[in-house]
Structure formats: C-alpha cells, structure tokens
Amino acid sequence: QTKYFSSGLGMSPKKRENNQKKKVALIGCGLIGQSWAISFLSAGFEVSLFDPVEGVTVQSQEKIIVKLSDLQNYGLLKNKNISDFLDKIHLARDISQAVEGSFYVQESGPEDLDIKRELTKKIDAATPDNIPIASSTSGIPASMYASEVKGKYRCLVAHPINPPHLIPAVEIVPAPFTSEAITQVVKKIITSIDKEPLELKKEIPGFVVNRLQGALLSEAFKLVKDGIASAEDIDKAISEGLGLRWSFMGPFHTIHLNAPEGIAGYVKRYEKMYGEMFNKSDIEWSSVVKLGLEEELLKLYHLSEREKHEKERDTKLTELILHKTKT
C-alpha cells in the first residue's frame, strides 16, 4: 500500500512507547515549527516550544491542537485523545528553558542569514555539548550561518517539505565541519518519527528538493511567457501526468522503467532530444549513467524483475487514480 502520510501517524505502539519521555526543543513557532511539533507529538515525544516574538509561543499551542484535531477527524491519530497531547507540550520563556532536558533542537526561524547566525549562536550557547542543532532552512547551508558557532560540529540542516506533519521527506544537509556522528543521530531521529531522511553528500544552495522544483518552475514560467500553454494546462501536465508517477517512484525510477534496457536505454534514445530542447545541457546524461547511476538503479530495480516493478507501479497508479476520483 502506498505510504501517503508520515510523522508517526501510523507508528506502532511499541515504537511510540520507546519515544515516551524524550523531549525535543523547537525554536521558532510559525507554521513550520507547529508542523514539527505535530510530527514529534504524534510519534510520542514531548516538545518544548519557544519563539522570540512575544505571544507567538502561546498562540502556537492553540494552533497545534487545532491541527491535531483535524488529523483525528480524518482518523490519522490512532488511540489518542487530543487532551493526551497537552501534557507533552511545554511552553518555554526563553531558549535556555526550551533546550533544558531536550536531546534534539530544531530551529525554524526566519529565512534570513543574519537572524539565523545570531539565533544559532544563542541556541549553541544554551545547549549542552553533543546535542544536535538542526535548522529548517529552505536553502541556506549550515556553513553560511554556523561557521562562527563554537559548537559548529553539531550544526546541520534538516529541511522539511511544507507541511512537515504530512509530507515524509526531510533533507539532511551537513556542513563540511558537521560531525558524521551528529549527522547519523539526526537521521535516526528523523526516522523515529516515520519520516524519510534524504542525506546530501555535500552542501549546495537550495539543496535538492528546491533545486528540482526550481528547474521545473523555471521551464513552466518560460512556457507561459512564450505562449505555449496556459497555467491551467501546465499544472495539469504535472497533476494529471508526470506527478502521478513521481508521487511514489521519482524521476529516475520512472525513466528506468520506461525503456526495456533500463536507464541506459532511455538515455540512448532521448538524450539528444532533451539536449536540443535545452540548448545542450552542460551535463552529458550518458556519462552520468556510466559513472554509477545505472549501477545504483540496477541494484534497486534489476531488469530481471522488470515485470514485478511494472506491476507495482501500475497497482499504485490505479490506487492513486481511484483516490483522486473520490475527492
């Protein structure tokens, strides 16, 4: 069955029990901070909330409860009363109180480099050694905001996709100075709330998700500007076309199944066409295939099991189309 929801909503009672009495500090209580709170609460954790803007910390508790109630109404909170979560939400008066007794800190402050630098320094100064400090930033690498932080070895990015309490993917982006042990601990924490960590091998502005989204948006804007199609029809190209497969198998898996020889065959057929579309991209697809992409995909989806993978794809597409027709 396709996994559409995450963040502990379908977590086993034993796994949730293992998370009991563990507390995380969430600094910044806007939409992203609230969504993180729901993810951790649903997974059995306690959360300590703090926002430097007066009144926001208290208001966030009310909004978190409303969102939890919505999930409960959809049957996504199993064997839980909303009142059960109230004792697990702690409102802190400052950063020091928020991080006290917490084994993990998730910062979700404004997307402003100067603010993030100062906020990270304050969190680091108040937090015991070896406690990971992750940022929800959408595109600012840790090396830009944490290079002057005393405990920079425990700073990294854990970028969720909005809204985090419903979308599983979280980009884990360590800086060159981030401890490998810290990176692995954060991946385990993210996995413990039933999310899907995506670890980047090196920093890059915008990370992976926004760069992929940006590439598609850039072409979408160009198609509108050139009068090729309406915004409505371009949206349909994704929501009624590419997005259906991408929602559960991604672009590489998709094209790997689109040619009998796998990705090598697909690239051989279409690399020239795509190159002409975009005035010869600076990357030769065939060279990337030979450098390890084909090997990785064949390990995941071997051609000898092609029929099995095609059936899985078609079953999930059928389930997704049935879901869309009901809404």
C-alpha positions in Angstrom: 0.0 0.0 0.0 1.3 3.4 -0.9 2.6 5.4 2.1 0.9 8.8 1.8 1.2 10.0 5.4 4.0 10.0 7.9 5.3 11.7 11.1 4.3 9.0 13.4 0.6 8.9 12.3 0.8 5.2 11.5 3.5 4.3 14.0 3.4 1.1 16.0 2.5 1.4 19.7 5.9 -0.1 20.7 7.8 2.4 18.7 5.8 5.3 20.1 6.3 3.9 23.6 10.1 4.0 23.1 9.8 7.7 22.4 8.0 8.5 25.6 9.6 10.9 28.0 12.1 12.1 25.3 11.9 15.8 24.7 12.8 17.9 21.7 13.2 21.7 21.7 11.5 23.6 18.8 12.8 27.2 18.4 10.5 29.2 16.2 6.8 28.5 16.3 5.5 29.6 13.0 3.8 27.2 10.5 6.9 25.0 10.2 7.6 24.9 13.9 4.0 24.0 14.6 4.1 21.3 12.0 7.3 19.8 13.5 5.6 19.8 16.9 2.7 17.7 15.5 5.2 15.3 13.9 7.1 14.8 17.2 3.9 14.7 19.4 2.3 12.1 17.1 5.4 10.0 17.4 5.2 10.1 21.3 7.8 12.8 22.0 7.4 15.7 24.3 8.0 19.1 22.8 9.4 22.3 24.3 8.3 25.4 22.3 9.8 28.9 22.2 9.5 31.8 19.8 11.3 35.1 20.4 8.4 37.1 19.1 6.1 38.0 22.0 2.8 36.0 22.1 3.7 33.5 19.3 4.7 30.7 21.7 1.3 30.7 23.4 -0.6 31.1 20.2 1.3 28.2 18.6 -0.1 25.7 21.2 -3.6 26.6 20.2 -2.9 26.1 16.5 -1.1 22.8 17.1 -4.2 21.5 19.0 -6.4 22.6 16.1 -4.2 20.7 13.6 -4.1 17.6 15.8 -7.9 17.7 15.9 -8.1 17.9 12.1 -5.9 14.8 11.9 -8.0 13.0 14.5 -11.2 13.8 12.4 -9.6 12.1 9.4 -8.7 9.0 11.6 -5.0 9.7 11.4 -4.4 9.7 15.1 -4.8 6.2 16.4 -6.0 5.6 20.0 -5.3 9.2 21.1 -7.4 11.8 22.7 -6.4 15.4 22.0 -6.2 16.0 25.7 -3.4 13.4 25.9 -1.1 15.7 24.0 -1.5 18.7 26.3 0.8 17.4 29.0 3.5 16.8 26.3 3.6 20.5 25.2 5.8 22.7 27.2 5.9 26.5 26.6 9.3 28.0 27.4 10.0 31.6 28.4 13.4 31.6 26.6 15.9 29.4 24.7 17.6 28.1 27.8 14.4 26.8 29.3 13.4 25.3 25.9 16.5 23.3 25.5 16.7 22.1 29.1 16.3 18.3 29.2 16.0 18.1 25.4 18.0 15.7 23.3 17.5 17.5 20.0 16.9 21.1 18.8 15.1 22.0 15.6 15.3 25.7 14.7 12.6 27.1 12.4 13.4 30.8 12.5 13.0 33.4 9.6 14.8 32.6 6.3 17.3 35.4 7.0 21.0 34.7 7.1 21.8 37.3 9.8 19.0 36.2 12.1 19.9 32.6 11.6 23.5 33.3 12.5 22.6 35.0 15.8 19.8 32.5 16.7 22.2 29.6 16.2 24.8 31.2 18.4 22.3 31.7 21.1 21.0 28.1 20.8 24.5 26.7 20.9 25.5 28.7 24.0 22.4 27.5 25.8 22.5 23.8 24.7 24.7 21.1 26.3 27.5 19.6 24.2 26.7 16.9 21.6 23.0 17.8 21.3 22.3 18.2 17.6 21.1 21.6 16.4 19.3 21.4 13.1 17.8 24.2 11.0 14.6 24.0 8.9 16.1 26.5 6.4 14.9 26.0 2.8 18.2 26.9 1.2 20.8 28.4 3.5 23.7 25.9 4.0 24.9 25.5 7.6 28.4 26.6 6.5 27.0 30.0 5.9 25.2 30.5 9.2 27.1 28.3 11.7 30.8 28.7 10.6 31.5 31.0 13.6 29.5 29.0 16.1 31.6 27.4 18.9 29.7 24.1 18.6 29.5 24.1 14.8 30.4 20.4 14.7 26.8 19.7 15.9 25.0 22.1 13.4 23.4 21.0 10.2 20.2 21.4 8.1 17.1 19.3 8.5 14.9 20.8 5.8 11.3 19.5 5.8 8.8 19.9 3.0 5.8 22.0 3.8 3.6 20.9 5.6 6.1 18.7 7.5 3.5 16.8 9.5 2.1 15.4 6.3 5.0 15.1 3.9 7.6 12.5 4.8 10.8 13.8 3.1 13.4 15.7 5.2 16.7 16.8 3.6 19.6 16.2 5.9 22.4 18.6 4.9 25.7 18.5 6.9 28.3 21.2 6.5 32.0 20.2 6.0 32.5 20.8 9.7 29.5 18.8 10.9 30.4 15.6 12.8 29.5 12.4 11.0 28.1 11.0 14.3 25.8 14.0 14.6 24.6 13.5 11.0 23.7 9.9 11.7 22.0 10.7 15.0 19.8 13.2 13.3 18.9 10.7 10.6 17.8 8.3 13.3 15.7 10.9 15.0 14.0 11.8 11.7 13.4 8.1 11.0 12.0 7.7 14.5 9.1 10.0 13.6 8.4 7.9 10.5 9.9 10.4 8.1 12.2 9.8 5.1 15.7 11.4 5.5 17.4 12.3 2.3 21.1 12.8 3.1 23.1 15.1 0.8 26.7 14.2 0.2 27.8 17.9 0.0 26.2 21.3 0.5 24.6 23.2 -2.3 22.4 26.3 -2.2 18.7 25.3 -2.3 19.6 21.7 -1.5 17.9 19.0 -3.7 14.1 19.5 -3.4 14.0 23.2 -4.1 16.5 22.9 -7.0 14.4 20.2 -8.6 11.3 22.3 -8.0 13.1 25.4 -9.3 14.2 23.7 -12.5 10.6 22.7 -13.3 9.2 26.1 -12.3 11.7 27.9 -14.5 10.5 25.9 -17.5 6.9 26.4 -16.5 7.3 30.2 -16.4 9.1 30.1 -19.7 6.2 28.1 -21.3 3.7 30.7 -20.1 5.9 33.6 -21.3 6.3 32.1 -24.7 2.6 31.5 -25.1 3.0 27.7 -25.4 0.2 26.8 -22.9 -2.0 28.2 -20.2 -1.0 27.9 -16.5 -4.0 25.6 -16.0 -2.8 23.2 -18.7 0.8 23.3 -17.4 -0.5 22.4 -13.9 -2.4 19.5 -15.5 0.8 18.3 -17.1 2.0 17.6 -13.6 -1.1 16.8 -11.6 -2.7 14.6 -14.3 0.6 13.4 -15.9 4.1 13.3 -14.6 3.2 13.9 -10.9 1.1 10.7 -10.7 4.2 8.5 -11.2 6.6 10.9 -9.4 4.5 10.8 -6.3 5.6 7.3 -5.5 8.6 6.5 -7.7 10.5 9.6 -8.6 12.1 10.6 -12.0 15.0 8.2 -12.2 12.8 5.2 -11.3 10.2 6.4 -13.8 12.6 6.5 -16.8 14.4 3.3 -15.7 11.1 1.5 -16.3 10.3 3.4 -19.5 12.8 1.5 -21.6 13.4 -2.3 -21.9 17.1 -1.8 -21.3 16.5 0.4 -18.2 18.0 3.9 -17.8 20.9 3.3 -20.2 18.4 2.5 -23.0 16.3 5.5 -22.1 19.2 7.9 -22.2 20.5 6.4 -25.5 17.0 7.1 -27.1 16.3 10.5 -25.7 19.5 12.3 -24.6 19.8 14.1 -27.9 16.2 15.2 -27.9 16.5 16.7 -24.4 19.8 18.3 -25.3 18.3 20.1 -28.3 15.3 21.2 -26.1 17.6 23.0 -23.7 20.5 24.1 -26.0 22.8 21.3 -25.0 22.8 20.9 -21.2 26.3 21.2 -19.6 25.9 17.6 -18.4 26.0 14.6 -20.7 23.5 12.2 -19.3 25.3 9.2 -20.8 28.5 10.0 -18.8 26.5 10.2 -15.5 24.9 6.8 -16.4 28.4 5.2 -16.8 29.7 6.9 -13.6 27.4 4.9 -11.4 23.8 5.9 -11.9 22.9 2.8 -13.9 24.7 0.6 -11.3 22.7 2.2 -8.5 19.4 1.8 -10.2 20.0 -1.8 -11.3 20.7 -2.7 -7.6 17.4 -1.1 -6.7 15.3 -2.3 -9.6 17.0 -5.1 -11.6 15.9 -5.7 -15.1 15.3 -9.4 -14.4 12.4 -8.2 -12.1 11.1 -5.6 -14.6 7.6 -7.2 -14.8 7.3 -7.1 -11.0 8.3 -3.5 -10.8 5.9 -2.6 -13.6 3.0 -4.3 -11.8 3.9 -2.5 -8.6 3.9 0.8 -10.5 0.5 0.1 -12.2 -1.1 -1.0 -8.9 0.0 2.2 -7.2 -1.2 4.3 -10.1 -4.6 2.5 -10.0 -4.9 3.2 -6.3 -3.9 6.8 -6.7 -6.3 7.4 -9.6 -9.1 5.8 -7.6 -8.3 8.1 -4.7 -8.3 11.2 -7.0 -11.7 10.3 -8.4 -13.2 10.1 -4.9 -12.0 13.6 -4.0 
